[in-house]
Amino acid sequence: MANITFKHNPVTLIGNEVKVGDKAPDFTVLGNDLSEVKLASSKGKVRLFSVIPSIDTGVCDTQTRKFNEEAASLKNVEIITVSADLPFAQRRWCAASGLDNVITVSDHRDLSFGEAYGVAMKELRLLARAIFVVDTNDIVTYVEYVSEGSNHPNYEAAIAAVKAAN
């Protein structure tokens, strides 16, 4: 498993580490309208899963806004922000921010995504910051487990991976 810290304290990740070349694990999360969202919900598109601890923090806000900007120029790509925030909090944040190129989904109910992708932090019941790119055939083509939860991911490498997978 990846070694991750959150605010410089080591955390235990639950689940299996995902690697490039793996078949993308399935999951069930909730959309902002409480509908179930699964990997197959975006079948046939390249997906960038932007995993964040909480939409209401500065780095997470910046990360979501950055990928929203990039999404406007990408074809056949879905940018999906995943957090353990409640769907209501995500919906409120989306409405207040005016962003419309990313989809936010909640892993609050079951930590299904967190466990499937090895990003659920046992001590905090939050998700560790990470990026996963999945191609149209559901193969993982890019993985970044951000080593410190308060750091930014490598935006340029993630977008390059999306373009290469498309």
C-alpha positions as CSV (number, residue, x, y, z in Angstrom):
1,M,0.0,0.0,0.0
2,A,1.0,3.6,-0.5
3,N,2.4,5.4,2.5
4,I,0.2,8.5,3.1
5,T,0.1,11.2,5.7
6,F,-2.6,13.6,6.6
7,K,-1.5,16.8,8.2
8,H,1.9,15.0,8.5
9,N,0.5,12.2,10.6
10,P,0.6,8.6,9.1
11,V,-2.8,7.1,8.2
12,T,-3.9,3.6,7.5
13,L,-5.4,3.1,4.1
14,I,-8.2,0.5,3.8
15,G,-8.6,-1.6,0.6
16,N,-6.3,-2.6,-2.2
17,E,-3.8,-0.4,-3.9
18,V,-4.7,0.1,-7.6
19,K,-2.0,0.0,-10.2
20,V,-1.6,1.1,-13.8
21,G,-2.8,-1.8,-16.0
22,D,-5.4,-3.1,-13.5
23,K,-9.0,-3.5,-14.4
24,A,-10.8,-0.6,-12.7
25,P,-12.6,-1.8,-9.6
26,D,-16.4,-1.3,-9.5
27,F,-17.9,0.8,-6.8
28,T,-21.2,2.3,-5.7
29,V,-21.3,6.0,-4.6
30,L,-24.1,8.5,-4.4
31,G,-24.8,11.4,-6.8
32,N,-25.9,14.8,-5.5
33,D,-29.5,13.6,-6.0
34,L,-28.9,10.5,-3.9
35,S,-29.0,8.2,-7.0
36,E,-26.4,5.4,-7.2
37,V,-23.4,5.9,-9.4
38,K,-21.2,3.1,-10.5
39,L,-18.2,2.6,-12.7
40,A,-20.5,1.5,-15.5
41,S,-22.4,4.8,-15.2
42,S,-19.7,6.4,-17.4
43,K,-18.9,3.5,-19.6
44,G,-17.4,4.4,-22.9
45,K,-15.7,7.5,-21.7
46,V,-12.3,8.2,-20.3
47,R,-12.7,8.9,-16.6
48,L,-10.5,11.0,-14.3
49,F,-11.4,10.3,-10.7
50,S,-10.2,13.2,-8.6
51,V,-10.3,11.9,-5.0
52,I,-10.3,14.5,-2.2
53,P,-10.7,14.4,1.6
54,S,-13.4,17.2,1.7
55,I,-14.8,19.6,-0.8
56,D,-14.9,22.3,1.9
57,T,-11.1,22.7,2.2
58,G,-8.7,24.9,0.3
59,V,-6.6,22.3,-1.5
60,C,-9.7,20.2,-2.4
61,D,-11.6,23.3,-3.7
62,T,-8.6,24.3,-5.8
63,Q,-8.2,20.7,-7.2
64,T,-11.9,20.5,-8.2
65,R,-11.8,24.0,-9.8
66,K,-8.6,23.1,-11.7
67,F,-10.0,19.9,-13.2
68,N,-13.3,21.8,-13.9
69,E,-11.3,24.3,-16.1
70,E,-9.5,21.5,-17.9
71,A,-12.7,19.5,-18.5
72,A,-14.1,22.2,-20.7
73,S,-11.5,21.4,-23.4
74,L,-11.6,17.6,-23.2
75,K,-13.9,15.5,-25.4
76,N,-15.4,12.1,-24.3
77,V,-14.0,12.6,-20.8
78,E,-15.8,12.7,-17.4
79,I,-14.1,14.3,-14.5
80,I,-15.5,12.8,-11.3
81,T,-14.7,14.2,-7.9
82,V,-15.1,11.7,-5.2
83,S,-15.2,12.5,-1.4
84,A,-16.8,11.2,1.7
85,D,-18.7,14.5,2.1
86,L,-22.5,14.2,2.3
87,P,-24.2,14.6,-1.1
88,F,-26.0,17.6,0.3
89,A,-22.7,19.4,1.1
90,Q,-21.4,18.6,-2.4
91,R,-24.6,19.9,-4.0
92,R,-24.4,23.1,-1.9
93,W,-20.7,23.6,-2.9
94,C,-21.4,23.0,-6.6
95,A,-24.3,25.5,-6.6
96,A,-22.2,28.1,-4.8
97,S,-19.1,27.6,-7.0
98,G,-20.9,27.6,-10.3
99,L,-18.9,24.7,-11.6
100,D,-20.5,22.6,-14.3
101,N,-17.8,20.5,-15.9
102,V,-17.1,18.1,-13.1
103,I,-19.4,15.6,-11.4
104,T,-19.2,15.3,-7.6
105,V,-20.1,12.0,-6.0
106,S,-20.3,10.9,-2.3
107,D,-18.6,7.9,-0.8
108,H,-20.1,8.7,2.6
109,R,-22.6,5.8,2.7
110,D,-20.3,2.7,2.3
111,L,-16.8,3.9,1.5
112,S,-17.2,1.7,-1.5
113,F,-14.9,3.7,-3.8
114,G,-12.4,4.3,-1.0
115,E,-12.0,0.6,-0.2
116,A,-12.0,-0.5,-3.9
117,Y,-9.3,2.0,-4.8
118,G,-7.3,1.8,-1.5
119,V,-7.9,5.5,-0.4
120,A,-10.2,5.1,2.6
121,M,-8.3,6.5,5.7
122,K,-9.2,4.3,8.6
123,E,-8.5,6.8,11.3
124,L,-10.5,9.7,9.8
125,R,-13.2,8.0,7.6
126,L,-12.2,10.3,4.8
127,L,-10.6,9.6,1.5
128,A,-6.9,10.2,0.8
129,R,-6.1,12.6,-2.0
130,A,-5.5,10.6,-5.2
131,I,-6.0,10.7,-9.0
132,F,-7.0,7.7,-11.2
133,V,-7.5,7.8,-14.9
134,V,-9.5,4.9,-16.4
135,D,-9.8,4.4,-20.2
136,T,-12.9,3.5,-22.2
137,N,-12.1,-0.2,-21.7
138,D,-12.1,0.2,-17.9
139,I,-8.3,-0.2,-17.6
140,V,-6.5,2.1,-15.2
141,T,-3.9,4.1,-17.1
142,Y,-2.7,6.6,-14.5
143,V,-2.5,6.5,-10.7
144,E,-1.3,9.0,-8.2
145,Y,-1.6,8.5,-4.4
146,V,-0.6,12.0,-3.1
147,S,1.8,11.2,-0.2
148,E,0.6,14.1,2.0
149,G,-3.1,15.0,2.1
150,S,-2.5,18.7,2.2
151,N,-0.4,18.6,-1.0
152,H,-1.7,19.1,-4.5
153,P,-1.7,16.3,-7.1
154,N,0.4,16.5,-10.3
155,Y,-2.3,18.2,-12.4
156,E,-0.2,18.3,-15.6
157,A,0.6,14.6,-15.5
158,A,-3.1,13.7,-14.8
159,I,-4.3,15.8,-17.7
160,A,-1.6,14.3,-20.0
161,A,-2.8,10.8,-18.9
162,V,-6.4,11.7,-19.8
163,K,-5.3,12.9,-23.2
164,A,-3.2,9.8,-23.9
165,A,-6.1,7.5,-22.9
166,N,-8.6,9.3,-25.1
